[in-house]
Amino acid sequence: MAAAKKTVISRSDILPPNEYAAKRLEMRKAVVALKRRRRVEVGPVATFYFESYETMLQQVQEMLHIEKGGEAQIEDELRAYNPLIPQGSELTATVMFEIDDPVRRARFLGRLGGVEHTAFIKLDGELVKGVPEADQDRTNEQGKASSVQFIHFPFTAPQIALFREPGRQVIVGFSHPEYSHMAVLPEEIRAELAGDFA
């Protein structure tokens, strides 16, 4: 029987700095390969990076490695990244709007207020609405969206069963009037993400 998927990074999961430094290249390589199977481009400038225990553990280790905040930093990182690990009946994604030109990016994000409330996953007419991470409002008072959004997709048991079916068409997208784009999940990605459910 397979071990249950981990849904929380605990203090004991964090490698000591010298041990992580020694294994860093190998660990980063493994996570890059994993992320490739969890990444979907939606429209011309948005990318969904579906998170997991492994991607978030790597992120925490990297932050500790780069910032060298020691023990005091660990709790902050766990507080920031643990909520983005799927909890068994959801998928979670970091969504990035990637535009290199700062002027064009500011203008684009200025029209995208509330985009975090329009993300969805659709399968067989079943709509799973995205729920923005509650850590902070990602659209400012002027209606400008953040270029990084954290979104949860809560599934019902029948929706999980549909998602798990091999070959099932799954669509991810936005219904925002200024960014109404969708993409079909490649089968390799659907199969990878199906493993996020308990």
C-alpha positions in Angstrom: 0.0 0.0 0.0 1.3 3.4 -1.0 2.2 5.9 1.8 -0.2 8.7 2.3 0.8 11.9 0.5 2.3 14.5 2.8 0.2 17.7 3.2 2.2 19.6 5.7 5.9 20.5 5.9 7.1 20.1 9.5 10.2 21.4 11.1 11.7 17.9 11.0 11.4 17.8 7.1 13.8 20.7 6.8 17.4 19.7 6.1 20.2 21.4 8.0 21.8 24.2 5.9 25.1 22.3 5.2 23.2 19.1 4.2 20.9 21.0 1.9 23.9 22.8 0.3 25.5 19.5 -0.4 22.4 18.0 -2.1 21.1 21.3 -3.6 21.9 20.7 -7.3 20.5 17.2 -7.3 17.4 18.2 -5.4 16.7 21.2 -7.6 17.1 19.1 -10.7 14.5 16.6 -9.4 12.0 19.4 -8.6 12.6 21.0 -12.0 11.6 17.7 -13.7 8.6 17.4 -11.4 7.5 21.0 -12.1 7.6 20.4 -15.8 4.8 17.9 -15.3 2.8 20.4 -13.2 3.0 23.5 -15.4 0.3 24.8 -17.8 0.4 27.9 -20.0 -3.0 29.6 -20.2 -3.2 32.3 -22.9 -0.2 34.4 -23.9 1.1 35.5 -20.5 -0.3 33.4 -17.7 1.3 30.2 -16.4 -0.3 27.9 -13.8 2.3 26.1 -11.6 0.4 23.4 -9.7 2.0 23.0 -6.3 2.7 19.9 -4.2 4.4 19.0 -0.9 7.7 18.5 -2.9 7.5 21.8 -4.7 6.8 23.7 -1.5 9.5 21.9 0.5 12.0 22.9 -2.2 10.8 26.5 -2.1 11.2 26.6 1.7 14.7 25.0 1.5 15.7 27.5 -1.2 14.5 30.5 0.8 16.4 29.4 3.8 19.5 28.7 1.7 19.4 32.1 0.0 18.4 34.3 2.9 20.3 32.4 5.6 17.8 33.5 8.3 18.4 30.4 10.4 15.9 29.0 12.9 14.0 32.3 13.2 13.2 32.2 9.5 11.9 28.6 9.4 8.5 29.3 11.1 7.8 32.2 8.7 8.5 30.1 5.7 6.3 27.2 6.9 3.5 29.7 7.6 3.9 31.1 4.1 4.2 27.9 2.1 2.2 25.2 3.9 -1.2 26.7 2.9 -0.2 26.1 -0.8 0.1 22.3 -0.4 -3.0 20.5 -1.6 -4.9 18.9 1.2 -6.4 15.9 -0.5 -9.6 17.2 -2.1 -8.1 20.2 -3.9 -5.5 21.4 -6.4 -3.5 24.5 -5.6 -1.7 26.7 -8.1 0.7 29.6 -8.2 -0.4 31.6 -11.2 2.1 34.0 -12.7 1.5 36.7 -15.3 4.8 37.0 -17.0 5.5 40.1 -19.0 9.1 41.4 -19.3 8.4 45.0 -20.2 7.6 46.8 -16.9 5.4 49.5 -18.6 3.4 47.0 -20.6 3.1 44.8 -17.5 1.8 47.6 -15.3 -0.8 48.6 -17.9 -1.9 45.0 -18.4 -2.2 44.3 -14.6 -4.1 47.6 -14.2 -6.9 46.1 -16.3 -6.9 42.7 -14.6 -8.4 43.5 -11.1 -10.2 40.5 -9.6 -8.7 38.0 -12.0 -8.0 35.7 -9.1 -11.8 35.2 -8.6 -12.3 34.1 -12.3 -9.9 31.1 -12.4 -11.6 27.8 -13.1 -11.1 24.1 -13.9 -13.8 22.5 -16.1 -14.4 18.8 -16.7 -17.5 17.4 -18.5 -19.5 20.5 -17.8 -18.5 20.4 -14.1 -17.0 23.7 -13.0 -14.5 23.9 -10.2 -14.2 27.6 -9.3 -10.8 28.9 -8.0 -10.6 30.3 -4.5 -7.8 32.8 -3.9 -5.5 32.1 -1.0 -6.8 34.2 1.9 -3.3 35.5 3.0 -3.9 38.9 1.4 -5.9 40.7 -1.3 -4.1 40.3 -4.6 -5.9 43.2 -6.3 -5.1 46.7 -4.9 -7.5 49.6 -4.3 -6.8 50.9 -7.8 -8.0 47.6 -9.3 -4.5 46.5 -10.3 -3.9 42.7 -10.0 -0.7 41.2 -8.6 1.5 39.4 -11.2 1.5 36.4 -8.8 -1.7 34.8 -7.6 -2.2 31.8 -5.3 -5.4 29.8 -6.1 -7.1 26.8 -4.5 -9.5 24.6 -6.6 -11.7 22.7 -4.1 -13.2 19.5 -5.7 -16.2 17.4 -4.7 -15.8 13.6 -4.5 -17.6 13.0 -7.9 -15.4 15.7 -9.5 -12.3 14.0 -8.2 -13.5 10.7 -9.7 -14.0 12.4 -13.1 -10.6 14.1 -12.9 -8.9 10.7 -12.2 -10.3 9.0 -15.3 -7.5 8.4 -17.8 -7.9 10.5 -21.0 -10.5 12.8 -19.4 -10.5 16.3 -20.9 -9.7 18.9 -18.3 -9.7 22.6 -19.1 -8.1 25.3 -16.9 -8.7 29.0 -17.5 -10.0 32.4 -16.6 -13.3 34.1 -17.3 -12.1 37.6 -16.7 -13.4 40.1 -19.4 -9.8 41.3 -20.0 -8.2 37.8 -19.9 -10.7 35.1 -21.1 -8.3 32.3 -22.0 -8.3 28.5 -21.5 -6.0 25.5 -22.0 -6.6 21.8 -22.1 -4.4 19.9 -19.6 -2.1 17.5 -21.5 -2.7 13.9 -20.4 0.7 13.7 -18.6 -0.2 16.7 -16.5 -3.8 15.4 -15.7 -2.3 12.1 -14.6 0.3 13.9 -12.4 -2.2 16.1 -10.8 -4.7 13.3 -10.2 -2.1 12.0 -7.6 -2.7 15.1 -5.5 -6.1 13.8 -4.4 -6.3 11.6 -1.3 
